[in-house]
C-alpha cells in the first residue's frame, strides 16, 4: 500500500511500515554522518576564525555616545545627523523631556559607564531659557569623576546666531576695518530663538542692540530682562510694526539682522535703498521670499541691489553654522575635560572659521602672474536670476 503526501508542493511516495523503518534508519545514519561532518567543519571554522583574529575588545567607555534631550515631541533629525557625521558612534534621542527629568536621565547615562567615558549630553528644543536651565540641571546632576560634556543648541539657534554675527563681523573688518563694538545693530525677528541669540551675541561684542517688535512690546521687554539677568547685556525693545517705523529704525542703524519666519519678507528693497547708513545686512531666511528683498542666498559681502549696503545671505551663514556645530561636537569627543558649550563657545569657533576662510583668499590672489586673471566685477542679478538661485530644482 502506498500513500502520497504533499510537502512543499511536491508529491512524495510513502511505502508501508517496514520499508519506512528501513528508510528511516538509513536516513538517520546519513544524518549522523552529516552532523558529524557539519560539526567538524564548524570546529574548523571556529578555529580558523579564532586564530587570525587576535583583536582586543575596546576598553569600556571609549565608544563615543551622545544622549540628546529635547522638550519637544521629537529631536531634530538635523542635530542627530550632525552628531553622527561629527564622530559620535551612538546617538540616543529622548523627546518630551521636562526640566525635572534631566537629572535622572543624566545620572543613568553617566553611572552606567566608567569615569572618563566618552559620553556627551546635547540639549535641543526651541526655547533658549529652558535649554540653558536644562544645561544647568544636567551639570548639577553630575559628580566628580563622572562629569561629561554638555552642549546646548536649541533649534540650532546658538550656532546659527554665532555664524551670522561672525560673518557680519568679517564683512565689517574686511570693508571698513572695524568690528561690532559701538555699532548700532537692529535685529528683526528677535522673538525667535535665532534672533534673540544673535542679539545677545552682538551685544556681548559691544554693539548697541535694538530688538524689533512686530506686534506688542511686552514680550520683547521680557526678553530684554532675561538678557540682562542671564547674560549681563542690554537689549532695547523698539516698535517696528509698520514700514514707516522700520524706515526710522534703519535710519539710525549700522547693521541689520533679520531672523524672521521662513518665506516672510521683512525689509522691502525700497526701505534699504533709503538708508545709506546701513553698512551690512544679514538674513538667515533661505526660503523665498527672503527676509530682505533682493538678498542672494550666497551673498557674502557684496552690495544689495539698488543700495550700498553689503549683504550676507542664508547659505553663506549656513556654511559657517554647519562647520561650527560639527566642530563643537568634535570638541566634546576629543576633550579629556568636561565642557559646557553654549552660544559663547559657538561664536568663538565661528569667528575662528571665518578668519581661516578670509586668510585663504589672499593666498589665492598670490598665485604666479601667468595664472592670474583680472576678476570682472560681479553683475547685479535681475529678479529672475535671484529667483532661479532661490527656488529648488523640480
C-alpha positions as a printed Julia matrix, in Angstrom:
394×3 Matrix{Float64}:
  0.0     0.0     0.0
  1.35    3.44   -0.92
  0.16    6.87    0.06
  1.1    10.23   -1.38
  1.69   13.3     0.83
  2.08   16.9    -0.38
  5.07   18.66    1.23
  6.16   21.98   -0.09
  4.2    21.44   -3.28
  5.86   18.09   -4.12
  4.23   14.63   -4.16
  6.28   12.24   -2.0
  5.59    8.48   -2.09
  5.42    6.55    1.14
  5.69    2.8     1.29
  4.31    0.5     4.01
  5.6     0.45    7.55
  8.58   -1.89    7.09
 10.27   -0.08    4.21
  9.62    3.2     6.07
 11.56    1.95    9.07
 14.49    0.9     6.87
 14.41    4.19    5.1
 14.35    6.0     8.41
 17.34    4.02    9.64
 19.29    4.75    6.51
 18.39    8.44    6.69
 19.35    8.59   10.33
 22.71    7.05    9.5
 23.28    9.64    6.8
 22.15   12.42    9.11
 24.56   11.17   11.75
 27.42   11.32    9.28
 26.27   14.69    8.04
 26.0    16.03   11.55
 29.47   14.8    12.23
 30.7    16.47    9.05
 28.96   19.73    9.86
 30.35   19.66   13.34
 33.85   19.05   12.04
 33.51   21.87    9.53
 32.1    24.11   12.23
 35.01   23.3    14.53
 37.47   24.02   11.75
 35.67   27.31   11.02
 35.79   28.33   14.65
 39.49   27.51   14.84
 40.12   29.36   11.59
 38.21   32.42   12.8
 39.8    32.43   16.24
 43.38   32.04   15.02
 43.92   35.16   12.91
 41.59   37.46   14.77
 43.65   38.27   17.84
 41.79   41.53   18.37
 41.35   43.07   21.77
 37.97   44.41   22.68
 37.85   48.2    23.04
 38.1    49.29   26.68
 34.8    50.19   28.29
 33.84   53.82   27.89
 35.85   54.55   24.75
 32.87   54.41   22.35
 31.54   57.99   21.85
 27.87   58.04   22.94
 25.64   61.11   22.79
 22.38   61.47   24.73
 20.17   64.05   23.02
 17.43   65.6    25.17
 14.54   67.59   23.72
 11.5    69.07   25.5
  9.62   68.83   22.19
  7.82   65.78   20.83
 10.84   64.92   18.67
 14.57   65.53   18.48
 15.68   67.4    15.37
 16.89   65.0    12.63
 19.32   67.75   11.6
 21.03   67.63   15.0
 21.06   63.8    15.02
 22.72   63.71   11.6
 25.25   66.35   12.61
 26.21   64.36   15.72
 26.76   61.13   13.78
 28.67   62.81   10.96
 30.86   64.58   13.53
 32.04   61.33   15.1
 29.55   60.06   17.68
 29.11   56.32   17.14
 25.88   56.02   19.12
 23.2    58.72   19.27
 20.26   58.25   21.65
 17.48   60.86   21.3
 14.94   61.43   24.11
 11.86   63.57   23.48
  9.24   65.24   25.7
 11.93   65.68   28.36
 10.93   68.07   31.14
 13.32   70.03   33.3
 12.64   67.63   36.18
 13.58   64.63   34.03
 17.09   65.8    33.22
 18.86   64.74   36.42
 17.62   61.15   36.3
 18.46   60.69   32.62
 21.93   62.16   33.02
 22.74   60.04   36.06
 21.59   56.87   34.29
 23.88   57.82   31.41
 26.99   58.6    33.43
 26.84   55.89   36.11
 26.41   53.11   33.55
 29.85   53.91   32.13
 33.28   54.18   33.81
 34.78   57.55   34.87
 36.27   59.41   31.92
 33.96   57.67   29.42
 33.38   59.43   26.1
 29.8    60.37   26.89
 28.09   63.61   25.9
 24.75   65.32   26.53
 23.07   67.55   23.93
 20.17   69.89   24.72
 17.77   70.74   21.89
 14.25   72.14   21.7
 13.11   75.61   20.71
 13.32   77.54   23.98
 16.58   79.31   24.82
 15.78   79.8    28.52
 14.62   76.21   29.02
 17.65   74.85   27.18
 20.02   76.77   29.43
 18.08   75.64   32.53
 18.3    72.03   31.33
 22.01   72.51   30.77
 22.42   73.68   34.38
 20.31   70.76   35.64
 22.49   68.31   33.7
 25.67   69.72   35.2
 24.2    69.79   38.72
 23.3    66.08   38.43
 26.93   65.04   37.91
 29.52   64.12   40.5
 33.33   64.28   40.31
 34.98   61.64   38.11
 31.68   61.06   36.29
 31.35   64.51   34.74
 30.74   64.68   30.97
 30.42   67.42   28.35
 27.11   69.24   27.74
 26.25   71.18   24.57
 23.11   73.33   24.22
 21.91   74.47   20.81
 18.1    74.87   20.91
 16.68   74.95   17.41
 20.23   75.4    16.11
 19.91   78.96   17.4
 23.28   79.26   19.14
 25.34   78.03   16.21
 23.23   79.9    13.61
 23.37   83.17   15.56
 27.1    82.73   16.11
 27.64   82.14   12.39
 25.55   85.17   11.37
 27.31   87.57   13.72
 30.75   86.16   12.81
 30.02   86.6     9.08
 28.88   90.19    9.64
 31.98   90.92   11.7
 34.2    89.58    8.92
 32.49   91.81    6.31
 32.89   94.82    8.59
 36.6    94.16    9.16
 37.29   93.45    5.51
 35.49   96.52    4.16
 35.53   99.05    7.0
 38.42   97.93    9.19
 36.34   97.6    12.34
 34.28   95.16   14.4
 30.89   95.41   16.06
 31.91   97.38   19.12
 29.99  100.67   19.33
 27.88   99.99   16.23
 24.08  100.23   16.24
 22.63   96.79   15.46
 18.92   96.3    14.79
 17.51   92.76   15.0
 14.23   91.89   13.28
 12.63   88.61   14.34
 14.09   88.77   17.84
 11.17   86.82   19.32
 12.58   83.7    17.68
 15.45   81.7    19.13
 17.92   82.7    16.38
 17.01   86.4    16.51
 17.27   86.59   20.29
 20.53   84.64   20.37
 22.11   86.84   17.68
 21.07   89.94   19.61
 22.78   88.62   22.75
 25.94   87.66   20.82
 26.14   91.1    19.16
 25.56   92.89   22.47
 28.21   90.73   24.09
 30.64   92.07   21.47
 29.92   95.66   22.47
 27.22   96.6    19.95
 24.22   98.76   20.87
 21.39   96.37   20.06
 17.73   97.08   19.38
 15.25   94.21   19.17
 12.24   94.98   17.0
  8.63   94.21   17.91
  6.31   93.15   15.11
  3.35   93.08   17.49
  3.36   94.31   21.08
  6.43   95.36   23.05
  5.72   93.35   26.22
  7.22   90.0    25.09
 10.41   91.75   23.96
 10.64   93.64   27.24
 10.61   90.28   29.0
 13.39   89.05   26.69
 15.41   92.19   27.45
 15.09   91.46   31.17
 16.22   87.89   30.57
 19.24   89.05   28.58
 20.22   91.41   31.38
 19.79   88.84   34.16
 21.33   85.79   32.47
 23.93   87.3    30.15
 24.59   90.78   31.51
 23.84   92.58   28.23
 21.47   95.42   27.35
 18.85   94.98   24.63
 16.48   97.82   23.71
 12.95   96.77   22.64
 11.55   99.07   19.93
  8.39   99.17   17.83
  8.58   98.13   14.17
  5.1    97.09   13.14
  4.9    99.28   10.01
  7.2   100.19    7.12
  7.3   103.75    8.44
  8.61  102.58   11.81
 11.06  100.2    10.11
 12.35  103.07    7.95
 13.0   105.18   11.04
 14.92  102.31   12.65
 17.04  101.77    9.53
 17.94  105.45    9.51
 19.69  105.01   12.87
 21.23  101.56   12.24
 24.7   100.5    11.14
 23.96   96.77   10.94
 20.68   94.94   10.33
 19.99   91.28   11.17
 16.77   89.56   10.08
 15.74   86.21   11.55
 12.03   86.04   10.83
  9.89   83.06    9.81
 10.78   81.24    6.6
  9.27   82.78    3.48
  8.37   86.11    5.11
  9.78   89.35    3.71
 10.58   91.82    6.5
 12.52   94.57    4.73
 11.42   95.69    1.26
 14.17   96.84   -1.09
 12.88  100.41   -1.09
 13.41  100.79    2.67
 17.08   99.77    2.5
 17.72  101.98   -0.54
 16.62  104.95    1.6
 19.02  104.04    4.43
 22.57  104.64    3.14
 23.95  104.45    6.67
 23.32  100.7     6.93
 26.74   99.11    6.35
 25.81   95.4     6.45
 22.54   93.46    6.36
 22.32   89.71    7.05
 19.39   87.33    6.67
 19.01   83.69    7.75
 15.82   83.04    5.79
 16.6    80.56    3.0
 13.02   80.3     1.68
 11.81   82.69   -1.0
 10.64   85.41   -0.4
 13.65   86.16    1.77
 13.67   88.36    4.85
 15.47   91.1     2.91
 14.23   91.76   -0.61
 16.97   91.45   -3.2
 19.15   89.26   -0.99
 21.03   86.44   -2.7
 21.45   83.24   -0.69
 25.18   83.16   -1.48
 25.95   86.84   -0.81
 28.93   87.27    1.46
 29.74   90.96    1.47
 28.55   92.13   -1.96
 26.18   95.13   -2.31
 22.46   94.56   -2.27
 20.66   95.68   -5.45
 19.97   99.41   -5.56
 21.97  100.39   -2.46
 25.43  100.4    -0.91
 24.54   98.03    1.94
 26.62   94.84    1.88
 24.55   91.67    2.08
 25.18   88.34    3.8
 22.84   85.55    2.67
 21.45   82.46    4.35
 23.7    79.9     2.65
 26.87   81.87    3.39
 25.78   81.88    7.04
 24.66   78.23    6.86
 28.1    77.06    5.73
 29.69   78.56    8.85
 26.85   77.32   11.08
 27.34   73.75    9.82
 31.09   73.84   10.47
 30.56   75.42   13.89
 28.12   72.8    15.13
 30.27   69.96   13.78
 33.33   71.49   15.4
 31.66   71.7    18.82
 30.53   68.07   18.61
 34.12   67.07   17.81
 35.39   69.07   20.77
 33.06   67.09   23.03
 34.54   63.83   21.75
 38.18   64.94   21.87
 38.21   66.78   25.2
 39.52   64.96   28.25
 37.85   67.55   30.48
 34.06   68.09   30.71
 32.88   71.06   28.65
 29.81   73.3    28.88
 29.17   74.63   25.36
 26.68   77.41   24.59
 26.4    80.43   22.25
 29.63   81.99   23.56
 31.72   78.98   22.58
 29.8    78.76   19.3
 30.74   82.36   18.48
 34.4    81.8    19.35
 34.57   78.86   16.96
 32.55   80.6    14.23
 34.93   83.54   14.4
 37.91   81.18   14.01
 36.24   79.56   10.99
 35.54   82.83    9.15
 39.03   84.09    9.98
 40.53   80.96    8.38
 38.28   81.41    5.34
 39.36   85.04    4.98
 43.04   84.05    5.29
 42.74   81.68    2.33
 41.58   84.4    -0.07
 44.82   86.42   -0.14
 46.68   83.15   -0.71
 44.57   82.56   -3.82
 45.41   86.04   -5.11
 49.12   85.42   -4.62
 49.35   82.87   -7.45
 52.0    83.35  -10.18
 51.27   86.21  -12.59
 50.81   83.91  -15.6
 47.87   82.21  -13.86
 46.31   85.45  -12.64
 43.36   86.99  -14.38
 41.61   90.26  -13.75
 38.43   89.37  -11.93
 35.46   91.11  -13.54
 33.02   92.87  -11.25
 30.03   90.73  -10.47
 26.96   91.96  -12.34
 23.85   92.69  -10.38
 21.31   89.93  -10.54
 17.92   90.51  -12.0
 14.84   89.36  -10.16
 14.62   86.35  -12.44
 18.21   85.32  -11.74
 17.71   85.68   -7.99
 14.57   83.57   -8.15
 16.41   80.91  -10.13
 19.02   80.64   -7.39
 16.46   80.56   -4.58
 13.93   78.12   -5.94
 14.73   74.39   -5.64
 15.07   72.36   -8.78
 11.97   70.44   -9.79
